[in-house]
């Protein structure tokens, strides 16, 4: 069965295109459901076991996601991102609702939660590359940057709304009710995704189906990695993303908690700093959504990362909470702009036939490599304190911007007009 195609006609701006808006609505519902799910999983694990056991359960989903995501990119490119996203969301919905039903009836213990996390992470390994590959099939290249901004706004919305919804579900009926709420939110995305129509790709961008039948999944995987390595924009951009995330993830997560404790800001103060970061990142996503195109995109993506890193280093030297919140807004704005532009460049510079694999590699960098900095940051803060650790992390993050600026392909990259 082939995907429904968009009839030929004049291009419509993404933020006024009903087809794109249906996809954004589906993506938003799915992301809110994800947020509720992980809150419910954490709550249920804490109630059923020790803190150490709860930590293991919540981390289980990350293992298959990191190990299988490259294969998920191959699946998305071979079978089409629309079918893969619909199938993935359907499986996630049924699995979460089934666990909710079991929890309403009995208390099976940690093993069921661990199994749920394992299944969720496995499906995520296929879902995430397909989500990254889908925008190129539903709108024109000149609208992909705007779609990236809309996607960023959806992520921020899910982060703000999902946690209170999950808390409401837990308060109303425990983990079972929260899981049921998560499953229903994911279910909302399925009919919306079914209604999304695909755009016929230009002949130069369309995948060669004859060649795809003659090759193996392993060759597809190797071919995707070779494509990224040889690409004058994607190769250095992946290195820049890796360095930026390595320098950023540790301080924002573990480092910020330790900094708030050291300065006496407390949980409320840390919340204000995180809110400042989220506000800045949301403004960056909104800018891209409204403008649709930023001139000299490669330079902006790389150049914004350097002052963003410097602002992150300055966060540890903030004399008080109000200044820290202001700095966090600047960090969110600059790094959010850089991240959004990097995402837009990945979308527009990649051939659609490779987008699943390109998204998978970017996901491995962000979700598989970058989290390794969190325990390292915590250990380093214990030895040297927050100031030096934030400074070194900022230097690593800034190095990503320098690498990108040093690459002529990235430096000259533009978004389609």
N, C-alpha and C positions, 0 to 999 in steps of 0.2 A: 504494500500500500504506500503510495507516494504522499509526500507532504503537500498540503494545500498551498497553492502559489498566489502571490499578490498579483492582480492584473496590472498590465503595463499602464502607466499614466504619469503625470507630473509628480515629482518628489514632494513629500510633505515633511515639514520640520518635525523632528522626533517628538518634541514635547506637545505637538498637536496631532500626532498620528495615532488613531485609535488602536492600531495593531501593536505599536510600540508600547502604548499605555497599558494594554492588556498584559503584555509581558512584564512590565514594571510592576503592575499590581500583583501578578502571580509571584514574582520574585520577592516582593515585599512581604506577602503573606507567608511565603516559605521561610524567609529569614526571621520573621517574628516567631513563627513556630519553632525554628531552631533555637532561638534564645530561650523560649519557654521550656523547650525540651531539656536543654543543658542545665537550667536552673532546677527543674524537677528531678533530673538524674542526680545532681549533687545533693539535693535535699533527701531523696530516698536513700542514697548511699550512706549519708551521715546517720540517718535514722536506723539503718540496718547493720552497721558495722563500726569499727574503730575509725578514727581520722585517717590512719595510714591506709586502711582498706578502701575507704571512700576515695582517697586520692588515686589509688590504683584503678578503681572502677571508672572514674571520670577521665583518666588518661588513656584508657584502653582504646577508645575510638580513634585516637591520634595515630596508633600504630598501623592499622590497615590503610588509613588515609595517606600516610606518608609512603608506605611501601607499594601501594597499588595505584597511586595517582597517575604515574606515567602510562601504565596500562589503560587507565580510564581515559586518558587523552586519545589513545589509539582507538578505543571503542567509539568515542564521540566522533572522530573523523571518519571511521569506517561505516558507521550505521546512521550518522546524521544526528546533530545535537538535539533537535526537537524531540525525536523519538526517545532518546536517552534521558532527557530531562523529565519528560512525562512519565516514563517507566520508573525512574529513580524516585520521583516524588510519590508515585503510587505505592511503591514498596515501602518507603519511609512512613507514609501515612498508615498503611495496614499494620505494619510492625508496631508502631507506637500505640495505636488504638488497641491492638491485641494485648500488649503489656498492661495498658491501663485497665482492661477488662480483668486480667488475672489479678492485678493488685486490688481491685475492688472486691474480689472474691476471697483472696487469701494473701498471706505474706510469704512469698517463696524465698526470700533472702537475697543475698548479694549475687548469687550465680545468674539469676534472670537479668538483673541490671547489667552485669558484665557482658552477658550475651547480647542484650539490646545495644549496648555501647559498641560492641564489636560489629554487629550488623549495620548500625548507623554509620560507623566509620567506613566500612567497606562500600556501602552505597554512595557515601559522600565522595569516595575516590573516583567514582564515575560521574556523579552529579556535577561536581565543581568544574571540571574541564568542559563539560557540555554547556554549562551556563556561560562560561567565557566565550565559547564558540558561537552561541546562538545569535547575539546581536548583529553580527555580520550577515546573517541570513534573513533578517527581518527589516533592515533599513539600508540606505545607501552609505557608502564610505564617508561621505561628507557629513553624516549625522552621527557617526560612531563616537566622536568625542562628547557630543551632547548626551548620548545614551550612557556613556561612562559616568558623566556627572549625575544623571538621574539614578544610576545604580548606587553611586556613593551616597546620595540622599536617602535611598531606601535602606542602606546599611545603617546609617545614623538613626533613622526613624525606628528601625528594629531594635537597636540598642537602647533607645530611650523608652520605647513602649513595651518591649518584650519582658524586661525584668519586672515591672509592676504587674503585668498580666500574669506572669508566672507566680509571683508572690500572692496574687489574688486567688489563683487556682489552688495553691498549697493551703492557704487560709480557709478556703471554702470546703475543700474535700481531701486535703492531703496530696501526696504525690500522685495518686491515681487520677484525681481530678485535673491536676496540672498536666499529666501526660495526655489525658483525653483532650484537653484544650489545645495542646501542641499538635496532636493528630488532626483535629478539626481545622486548625489554621493551615496546616500543610495541605489538607484536603481541598481547601478553597482554591489553591493554586492549580489543581489538576484540570478542572474544566476551563479555566482561563487559558492555560497552556494549550489545551486542545483547540481552542478558538484562534490561536495565533497562526497566522499564515506566513509562509516563507517567500522570500524574494528570489527570483531566478538569477543565478550568478552569471556574470559575463563569461564568455567562453574561456578567456585567459585565466579566470579565477576558479572555474568549476573543476572539481576533482575528476581525475581520469578513472572512471569506474572499471574500464577494462583492465587497466594496470592494477587497480585495487584487488580485483579478483585473482590476479596472477601472482600476487605477493603474499607474504605471511605477516602476522601481527608483529613478530619480532623485527622483520625488515622495515615495517612501518615505523616502529619505535626508533630503530637506529637511524632511519631516514629523517625522522623529525628532529632528533638531536643533531644530526649533521646539518640540517637546514638552519637551525638556530645558530650553530657554531660558525657557519660560513656567512651568515647574514650580516651586512655592514652595520645595521641598527640593532637587531635583536640580540646578537651576541654580547656586545659591550653593555647593552641595556640590562641584560640579565645579571651581569657582574655588578653593575651599579645597584640594582634592586637588592641583590644578596648582601652587599656591604651596608646599604642603607638600613635594611631590616635587622641585620646583625647588631648594628650600633644603636638601633632604636628600640627594639622589643624589650631588652633587658631593663633599661632605665624606666621605660613607661610602665612596666608591670611590677617586677620585684623592687627595682630601685626606688620608684616613687613611694611605695609602701614604707620602705625603710627611711626614706627622706622625711616623710610626714611624721613618722614616729620620732625621729631624731630632733625635728624642729618643734615637736609638740602640737602639730596641727590636728592630729587625731583623724578618725575616719571621715568626719564631716569635711575637714580641710582637704583631705585627699580627694574626696568627692568633688569639691569645688575645682580643684586643679584638673581632674579628669573632665569635668564639665567644660572648663575652658578649652581644653584640647579638642573635645568633641565639637564645640561651637566653631572653632577655627577651621576644622576639617569640613564641617557642613557648609561654611561660607565658601570654601574652595570648590566643593562639589556644586553648589548653587551657581557660582560664577561660570563654571564650565557648562552647566545646563542652560543658562540664559544666553551666553555668548555663542556656544556651539563650536567656536574655533578660537584658538589663541595663537597669534603669530610666533614664529620661531619656537615651535613646540619643544624641540630637542633641547635648546638652550634653556628654556624655562624649566623643563623637567630636571635638568642637571643643576642649573643655577640656583633654583629655589632650595635644593637639598643642602647646599653649603651654609647659607644663613640660618636655615631651619636647624641644622646640626649645632651651629654656634648658640642659638637660643636654647636648645636642649641642655648644652653644657652650662649655660648661665642659670638654668633653673635651680641647680644645686647651690648657687650663691645668692639666691633671692633673700633679701633682708626680712621679708614678712610674707604672709599669705596673700594679701592683695597683689603684690608684685609678682608672686609666683603664678597666680591665676592669669595675670596679664601676659606673662611670658608664655604660659601654656597656650593661650589663644594664638600667639604668634607662631609657636611650634606647630600647632594644629593647622594653621592657615598655610604655612610654608611647606611643611611635609605633606599635608593633604593635597596641596596644589601639585607638588612634585609627583605624588603617588597617582593622582588622577591623570596627569599628563603621561606618565609612564604607561598606565593602563590604556589610555587612548592610543598611544603610539604602538603598543603591542597589538591592539585591535586593527589599526589602519595599515601597519607595515607588514603584517603577516598575510600570506595568502590564505583565503578561507579554508582551503583543504588541509592546512596545517594548524588551524587555530586551536583545536582541541589539545594537540600536543604542546603547543606554545603555552597555553594557559596552564597545562599540567606542570610544566617545568617551572613557571612562575609560582605556582602553588606549592611545589616542593620546596622552593627557596624560602617562601614566606612561612609555611606551616611545618616544614620538616627541618630546615637548617636554623632559621632565626630563633626558634624557641630554645635552642641549645644555649643561647646566651643568658637565659634567665638564671639557671643555677650558678653559672660562672659569675654573673653580676652579683648575686647574693653572697657568694663566697668572697669575692673581691671587696665588697663593701665591708664585710666583717674584718678584713685585714687592713684596708687602706682608708675606709670611710667613703661617704657619698661623693664628696667633691672630686677626688681623683678619678673615681670610676665613671662619673658622668662626663668628665673631661675626655677620658680615653674613648668612651662610647661615642661621644660627639665627633672625635677625630676619625673613628672608623666610618661613621655615617657620612661625614664630609668627604672622605676618600671615595665613596661611591659617586658623589657628584663630580669629583675631579676626574675619575675614570671616564665618566660619560662625556664630560667636556673635552677630554683628550681624544675622543673617538670622532673623527670627521663625520662619519655617517650619522651619529646621534646629534652632533652639533648643528648639522645642516638639515635635520629632519623637520618636516612640516606636516601639519594635518591637512587632509584634503579640503579644498575650498568649495 
